[in-house]
Amino acid sequence: MTILHIDSSITGEQSASRAISAGIVEQLRAGNPAAHVVHRDLVADPLPHLTLDAFADSSVVEEFLGADTVVIGAPMYNFTLPTQLKAWLDRIIVAGKTFRYTEAGPDGLAGGKRVIVALARGGFYDSSSPASALEHLESYLRGVFGFIGIEPEFVAADGLNLGPEQRENSLRQALAETVRLAA
Ligand SMILES: Cc1cc2nc3c(=O)[nH]c(=O)nc-3n(C[C@H](O)[C@H](O)[C@H](O)COP(=O)(O)O)c2cc1C
């Protein structure tokens, strides 16, 4: 089994999404010690913005297609995903590889893979929150992975910037959730 571990937070050791994505990978490995893990740090090794020339290089989409499970650390920056993570998505949403258009509409080709996303958000965006209309991270990732045939799973730490106690509680709950996910 191959696990592709993607990180995109710019905050290094302080990062909540990195702590949670690492927790998920640790739990998955505990259940499958022979698993091969490939770590792609999109901040240490950023992918350039998409260009037409970039389509000639299929290495990023092949790496994605070769993974059985993909774990993604996804912090919310300015109500959506970091540009580093968008640059990666731009390489894996590829016609003929991960989706195709048919007469009946778009068809996802990347099904059968598990995608687990570690979300870290400074505020709260549930449907009862006044900020819910600004949630373009989880909703976008659900939509884009759905388009290629995958229903992603999410582990979320929310309210991280609302004080140290809230941060600690949210992180603890998210890390506990990783145990359930890997079970
Ligand atoms: C540049 C930047 C922009 C941010 N924008 C938002 C935002 O729009 N909404 C929000 O709820 N939190 C926002 N935050 C807070 C982060 O979502 C929060 O700190 C989270 O922990 C980030 O994940 P990380 O710790 O893995 O970097 C922002 C943080 C940074 C550094």
The ligand as an ORCA input file, in Angstrom:
! r2SCAN-3c Opt
* xyz 0 1
  C      -2.175     33.932      5.772
  C      -3.263     33.403      6.656
  C      -4.582     33.587      6.295
  C      -5.606     33.081      7.090
  N      -6.903     33.249      6.707
  C      -7.900     32.700      7.449
  C      -9.262     32.795      7.033
  O      -9.604     33.349      6.000
  N     -10.207     32.229      7.819
  C      -9.890     31.538      8.969
  O     -10.791     31.026      9.620
  N      -8.610     31.440      9.385
  C      -7.625     32.000      8.642
  N      -6.324     31.881      9.052
  C      -6.040     31.099     10.256
  C      -5.641     29.669      9.876
  O      -6.656     28.994      9.193
  C      -5.259     28.906     11.128
  O      -4.184     29.590     11.753
  C      -4.870     27.469     10.847
  O      -4.279     26.950     12.007
  C      -3.903     27.393      9.688
  O      -3.419     26.073      9.527
  P      -1.889     25.738      9.870
  O      -1.770     25.914     11.366
  O      -1.725     24.345      9.428
  O      -1.047     26.717      9.090
  C      -5.283     32.391      8.285
  C      -3.942     32.214      8.645
  C      -2.945     32.705      7.846
  C      -1.509     32.463      8.227
*
